[in-house]
């Protein structure tokens, strides 16, 4: 496989859902110690220095229909994937061939090289674009290695394999440098492997106020390699009771929240790279694309339409999404009648914030109306045509920090698995301070979002995320 300066500028990545990974592994290692094969139709993404192929649809090639199968050889009928060829000819989608090496051989064989050369020449004959396709091999332990193919039939190793399911697994062998003294406590708690993964991750935090700022503080001190911070708002005096590292001077100068947090992280000197976007993602395509290139997204917003946007982004680009919410209900007499928070982990294409009842379609319509036409929204509220969703709650740092910490610990469980029970038992958590309890809800208790299930891995398309009102 080749390398050149032009391709080195892009990190080559392959992403697959936990569901498809499990299905693939069950087929590729069926117990007879012979090679098997499957083909994935993939969406594409090229943003943030990454060229990514994302599994959208998986076609298992039945073993009984193969012409021949041995422990180191496979000959199969490509006519089975003719529908994939047709879709590639009509769109900018990609094909990834995935086969097994039952003996654990972790390189492409000469037989693989000949087979791939013949197969991908055919694929590029169908394709109407210059985008790459790929070949991958799964080993008995579920690990992958692979290569991207380009139109000139040059090939380049895949830098990163990501499996997004109830756990988040990232196979990335790039070297990691870091401050050993700073990392010691994190390594003692979660191990060198988890620390190294944190250093390789690019994480987006959307909303940098009450829950966002303490969450960002923790991510930086855990040693996350890169943070993308998104929030269009400026520091106000009313924020100073809950935004970590914000000062009275910041409020007087009305500095952007993201700039204040970037300053704080860089002052730490812990080598976390910070990119800030003082924008509303609904108005900024570049920001959307950068967030879509991230490995994990945390949503720390009150807005229904903002949460819906992240839920869509999560499915189309196969990004694990943590949604945080805080609700404090005042009793009207100067006190609080209820204090609670929520943390939801969204596996792309499984359940969604809608199927979990976090908001309704009517809430979403009202939020969209408020964003697009505030004056008309107020008129509709007055005439009771839509529900008033613009209701603010008092917020304090102790509550926000608790919810942020719960989300961080849930994130660590998804990449490290330190809890006794399986992660799916913690798909949603309701933290009720009034009743002094945490109620955890398992994934199976939530209905599947059938719409988003069909969009998993669709990647770049027009209109973006199938939402015509986006830039």
C-alpha positions in Angstrom: 0.0 0.0 0.0 1.2 3.5 -0.9 1.5 6.7 0.9 1.9 10.2 -0.5 1.8 13.7 0.9 -1.6 14.5 -0.6 -3.3 11.4 0.9 -1.4 11.9 4.2 -3.3 15.1 4.8 -6.6 13.2 5.3 -7.2 10.6 8.0 -8.9 7.6 6.5 -11.7 6.2 8.7 -14.3 3.4 8.6 -17.4 3.5 10.9 -19.9 0.8 11.6 -22.8 0.4 14.0 -22.6 -2.1 16.9 -25.7 -3.8 15.4 -24.0 -4.3 12.0 -20.7 -5.2 13.5 -22.3 -8.0 15.5 -24.2 -9.2 12.5 -21.1 -9.2 10.4 -19.0 -11.1 13.0 -21.7 -13.8 13.3 -21.5 -14.3 9.6 -17.7 -14.0 9.0 -16.9 -16.4 11.8 -19.6 -19.1 11.5 -17.5 -21.8 13.1 -16.2 -23.7 10.1 -12.8 -22.0 9.9 -13.3 -20.9 6.3 -13.3 -17.4 4.9 -16.6 -15.6 4.4 -17.5 -12.2 2.9 -20.0 -9.4 3.1 -20.3 -6.0 1.3 -21.3 -2.7 2.8 -23.0 0.2 1.0 -21.5 3.3 2.7 -22.3 7.0 3.0 -19.3 9.4 2.7 -18.0 12.2 4.7 -15.1 14.5 3.9 -14.6 17.1 6.7 -12.4 18.0 9.5 -9.3 16.4 7.9 -11.0 13.1 7.7 -12.2 10.9 4.8 -14.8 8.6 6.3 -16.9 5.7 4.9 -19.9 4.9 7.1 -21.9 1.7 6.8 -25.4 2.4 5.7 -26.5 -1.0 4.5 -24.9 -4.4 4.8 -25.3 -7.3 2.3 -24.3 -10.7 3.7 -23.0 -13.0 1.0 -24.5 -16.5 1.9 -21.7 -19.1 2.3 -23.7 -21.7 0.4 -23.8 -19.4 -2.7 -20.0 -19.0 -2.8 -18.2 -20.9 -5.6 -15.4 -22.0 -3.2 -14.4 -21.3 0.4 -11.2 -22.3 2.2 -9.4 -21.1 5.3 -7.2 -18.8 3.1 -9.3 -18.4 -0.1 -12.7 -17.3 -1.2 -14.5 -17.1 -4.6 -18.0 -15.5 -4.5 -20.7 -14.3 -7.0 -20.7 -10.5 -7.3 -24.1 -10.6 -8.9 -25.6 -10.6 -5.4 -24.5 -7.0 -4.9 -25.7 -5.7 -8.3 -28.3 -3.4 -6.5 -25.3 -1.8 -4.7 -23.6 -1.2 -8.0 -26.7 0.5 -9.3 -26.9 2.8 -6.3 -23.2 3.7 -6.6 -23.8 4.6 -10.2 -26.6 7.0 -9.2 -25.2 8.6 -6.1 -21.9 9.4 -4.3 -22.0 6.3 -2.1 -19.2 3.8 -1.6 -18.7 0.1 -1.5 -16.6 -1.7 1.2 -15.8 -5.4 0.8 -15.3 -7.1 4.2 -14.0 -10.7 4.5 -12.5 -12.8 7.3 -9.1 -14.3 8.0 -10.1 -17.2 10.3 -6.5 -18.0 11.1 -5.8 -14.5 12.3 -3.4 -13.4 9.6 -3.2 -9.7 10.0 -2.1 -8.6 6.5 -3.6 -8.8 3.0 -2.4 -11.9 1.2 -1.4 -12.1 -2.5 -4.8 -13.7 -3.1 -6.5 -10.7 -1.5 -4.4 -8.3 -3.6 -5.5 -10.0 -6.8 -9.1 -10.3 -5.8 -9.3 -6.6 -4.6 -7.6 -5.4 -7.8 -10.2 -7.1 -10.0 -13.2 -6.2 -7.7 -12.4 -2.5 -7.4 -11.7 -2.0 -11.0 -15.2 -3.2 -11.5 -16.5 -0.9 -8.8 -14.9 2.2 -10.3 -16.4 1.2 -13.6 -19.8 1.6 -12.0 -19.0 4.7 -10.0 -19.7 8.1 -11.4 -17.5 10.0 -8.9 -13.8 10.0 -7.8 -14.5 9.1 -4.2 -12.6 6.1 -2.7 -14.0 2.6 -1.9 -12.4 0.2 0.5 -11.5 -3.4 1.4 -11.4 -4.6 5.0 -10.6 -7.8 6.9 -12.0 -8.8 10.2 -9.9 -11.0 12.5 -11.3 -13.6 15.0 -11.3 -11.1 17.9 -13.5 -8.6 16.0 -10.6 -6.3 15.1 -10.3 -4.8 11.6 -7.6 -3.7 9.2 -8.1 -2.4 5.7 -7.3 0.0 2.9 -8.9 2.6 0.8 -8.8 2.3 -3.0 -8.7 5.4 -5.3 -9.6 5.7 -9.0 -6.0 5.2 -10.1 -6.1 1.9 -8.0 -3.6 3.2 -5.5 -4.4 2.0 -2.0 -3.8 3.5 1.5 -4.2 2.0 4.9 -7.3 2.8 6.9 -6.2 4.8 9.9 -9.1 4.3 12.2 -12.0 1.8 12.6 -14.9 2.9 14.9 -17.7 0.7 16.2 -20.6 2.7 17.6 -23.1 0.7 19.7 -23.9 0.4 23.4 -20.1 0.7 23.7 -17.8 3.0 21.7 -14.8 1.2 20.3 -12.0 2.9 18.3 -9.2 1.0 16.7 -6.4 3.6 16.1 -2.7 2.7 16.2 -1.4 6.2 15.7 1.2 7.2 18.3 0.1 9.2 21.4 2.3 11.7 23.2 1.3 13.4 26.4 2.3 14.8 29.8 3.0 11.6 31.7 2.8 13.2 35.2 -0.6 14.8 34.3 -1.9 11.5 32.9 -0.9 9.3 35.9 -4.1 9.5 37.9 -6.3 8.9 34.8 -4.2 6.0 33.8 -4.3 4.5 37.3 -8.1 4.7 37.3 -8.9 3.7 33.7 -5.7 2.3 32.2 -3.2 3.3 29.5 -5.5 2.1 26.7 -8.4 4.3 27.7 -6.1 7.3 28.3 -4.6 6.8 24.8 -8.0 6.7 23.3 -9.1 9.9 25.1 -6.0 11.6 23.6 -7.1 10.5 20.1 -10.7 11.7 20.4 -12.2 14.8 18.9 -15.3 15.7 21.0 -17.9 18.3 20.3 -19.8 20.1 23.0 -22.9 22.0 21.8 -23.9 24.5 24.4 -21.2 26.0 26.7 -23.2 27.4 29.6 -24.6 25.7 32.8 -24.0 22.0 32.0 -21.6 22.6 29.1 -18.9 24.5 30.9 -18.4 21.9 33.8 -18.5 19.1 31.3 -15.9 20.8 29.1 -13.7 21.3 32.2 -13.8 17.6 32.9 -13.1 16.5 29.3 -10.0 18.8 29.2 -8.7 17.4 32.5 -9.2 13.8 31.4 -6.9 14.6 28.5 -9.2 14.6 25.5 -7.1 15.4 22.4 -9.4 17.9 20.7 -12.5 19.8 21.7 -14.9 21.6 19.4 -17.0 24.1 21.3 -20.2 25.5 19.8 -22.3 28.3 21.4 -23.5 31.6 19.8 -24.1 33.4 23.1 -22.0 35.8 25.1 -21.3 35.9 28.8 -24.0 37.8 30.8 -24.1 38.7 34.5 -26.9 36.1 35.0 -24.5 33.3 33.8 -21.8 33.9 36.4 -23.5 31.7 39.0 -22.9 28.6 36.8 -20.3 29.0 34.0 -17.0 27.6 35.1 -14.1 30.0 34.7 -16.3 33.0 33.7 -15.5 36.3 35.4 -17.3 39.6 36.1 -14.9 41.2 33.6 -16.0 38.7 30.9 -19.6 39.6 31.5 -18.8 43.4 31.4 -17.0 42.9 28.1 -19.8 40.5 26.8 -17.2 37.9 25.6 -18.4 34.9 23.7 -18.8 31.9 26.0 -16.7 29.7 23.8 -13.8 32.2 23.8 -13.8 32.2 27.6 -13.7 28.4 27.8 -11.0 28.2 25.2 -8.9 30.6 27.2 -9.4 28.5 30.3 -8.4 25.2 28.6 -5.3 26.7 27.0 -4.3 28.2 30.4 -4.3 24.6 31.8 -1.5 23.8 29.5 -2.6 20.1 29.1 -2.2 20.0 25.3 -5.9 19.8 24.4 -6.6 21.4 21.0 -9.6 23.7 21.1 -11.7 24.9 18.1 -14.5 27.4 18.9 -17.6 28.2 16.9 -19.6 31.1 18.2 -22.4 30.2 15.8 -25.9 28.7 15.7 -25.4 25.4 13.8 -28.7 26.0 11.9 -27.0 28.9 10.2 -23.5 27.5 9.7 -22.8 24.6 7.3 -19.1 24.7 8.1 -19.8 24.2 11.8 -22.2 21.4 11.1 -19.6 19.6 9.0 -16.9 20.0 11.7 -19.3 18.6 14.4 -20.2 15.8 12.1 -16.5 14.8 11.9 -16.2 14.4 15.7 -16.0 11.1 17.4 -18.5 11.9 20.2 -21.0 14.8 20.6 -22.4 16.2 23.9 -25.6 18.3 23.6 -26.0 20.7 26.5 -28.9 22.8 25.2 -32.4 23.6 26.2 -33.7 24.1 22.6 -35.8 21.4 21.1 -34.8 22.1 17.5 -31.1 22.1 18.5 -31.4 18.7 20.2 -33.3 17.4 17.2 -30.5 18.6 14.9 -27.9 16.7 16.9 -30.0 13.6 16.9 -30.3 13.7 13.1 -26.5 14.3 12.8 -25.8 11.4 15.1 -27.7 9.0 12.8 -26.5 10.2 9.4 -22.9 10.2 10.5 -22.9 7.4 13.1 -21.8 9.6 16.0 -22.5 8.6 19.6 -24.6 11.4 21.2 -25.0 12.3 24.9 -27.9 14.6 25.6 -28.0 16.5 28.9 -30.9 18.4 30.4 -31.7 20.2 33.7 -35.1 21.2 34.9 -35.8 23.3 38.0 -39.4 24.2 38.7 -40.1 27.2 40.8 -43.0 27.2 43.3 -43.8 30.9 42.7 -43.0 31.7 46.3 -39.2 32.1 46.0 -38.5 28.4 46.3 -38.1 25.3 44.2 -40.8 22.6 43.9 -38.8 20.1 41.7 -35.1 19.7 40.7 -34.1 17.0 38.2 -31.7 16.3 35.4 -31.4 13.8 32.6 -28.6 12.2 30.6 -29.5 10.2 27.5 -27.0 8.1 25.5 -28.3 7.8 21.9 -27.0 4.9 19.8 -27.4 6.1 16.2 -30.5 4.6 14.6 -31.8 2.9 17.7 -34.1 5.1 19.8 -34.2 8.9 19.6 -35.1 11.8 21.8 -38.6 11.7 20.2 -39.2 8.0 20.8 -37.9 8.5 24.4 -40.5 11.3 24.9 -38.0 14.1 25.6 -40.0 16.2 23.1 -42.8 15.8 20.6 -43.3 16.6 17.0 -45.5 19.6 18.1 -42.6 20.8 20.3 -40.3 20.6 17.3 -42.7 22.6 15.1 -43.0 25.2 17.7 -39.3 25.5 18.2 -38.7 25.8 14.5 -41.3 28.6 14.3 -39.6 30.4 17.2 -36.2 30.2 15.5 -37.4 31.2 12.1 -40.0 33.9 12.9 -40.2 35.0 16.6 -42.9 37.6 15.9 -45.2 35.2 14.3 -44.5 32.7 17.0 -45.7 35.1 19.7 -48.9 35.7 17.7 -49.5 32.0 17.5 -48.9 31.6 21.2 -51.4 34.4 21.9 -54.0 32.6 19.8 -53.1 29.2 21.3 -52.2 27.6 18.0 -48.9 26.2 19.3 -47.5 25.2 22.7 -45.2 27.7 24.4 -41.8 26.0 24.6 -39.8 29.1 25.5 -40.0 28.7 29.3 -36.8 29.3 31.2 -36.0 27.6 34.5 -33.7 28.9 37.2 -30.3 27.1 37.1 -27.5 26.8 39.7 -24.0 25.4 39.4 -24.4 22.5 41.9 -27.2 20.9 39.9 -25.5 21.5 36.5 -22.2 20.1 37.8 -23.9 16.9 39.0 -25.6 16.3 35.7 -22.4 17.1 33.8 -20.4 14.6 36.0 -23.1 11.9 35.5 -22.7 12.4 31.7 -18.9 12.2 31.8 -19.1 9.0 33.9 -21.5 7.5 31.5 -19.2 8.4 28.6 -16.3 6.7 30.4 -18.4 3.6 30.9 -19.1 3.5 27.2 -15.4 3.5 26.3 -14.0 1.6 29.3 -16.9 -0.5 30.7 -16.3 -0.2 34.4 -19.9 -0.8 35.6 -21.0 -4.2 36.7 -24.1 -4.2 34.4 -24.1 -3.9 30.6 -24.1 -0.4 29.3 -27.5 -0.7 27.6 -29.0 -0.7 31.1 -28.1 3.0 31.4 -29.5 4.3 28.1 -31.3 7.0 30.0 -30.9 8.4 33.5 -33.3 10.6 35.4 -31.6 12.3 38.3 -34.2 13.5 40.8 -32.8 15.7 43.6 -36.3 16.3 45.0 -36.7 12.5 45.6 -33.0 11.9 46.1 -32.8 9.1 43.5 -31.5 8.2 40.1 -33.7 6.2 37.8 -31.9 4.3 35.0 -33.8 3.1 31.9 -32.5 0.3 29.6 -32.4 0.7 25.9 -35.0 -2.1 25.3 -37.6 0.0 27.1 -37.5 2.7 24.5 -39.2 2.4 21.1 -37.0 2.2 18.0 -37.0 5.3 15.8 -37.8 3.7 12.5 -37.1 6.8 10.5 -33.6 7.3 11.8 -32.9 3.5 11.6 -33.1 3.9 7.8 -30.8 6.9 7.8 -27.9 5.4 9.7 -24.6 6.0 7.9 -26.2 7.9 5.0 -23.5 10.6 5.3 -23.2 13.6 3.0 -26.3 14.2 0.8 -28.4 17.0 -0.7 -30.3 18.4 1.1 -28.0 18.1 4.1 -29.5 15.7 6.7 -32.7 15.8 4.5 -33.4 19.1 6.1 -34.0 21.8 3.4 -33.8 24.7 5.8 -30.2 24.0 6.6 -27.5 26.1 4.8 
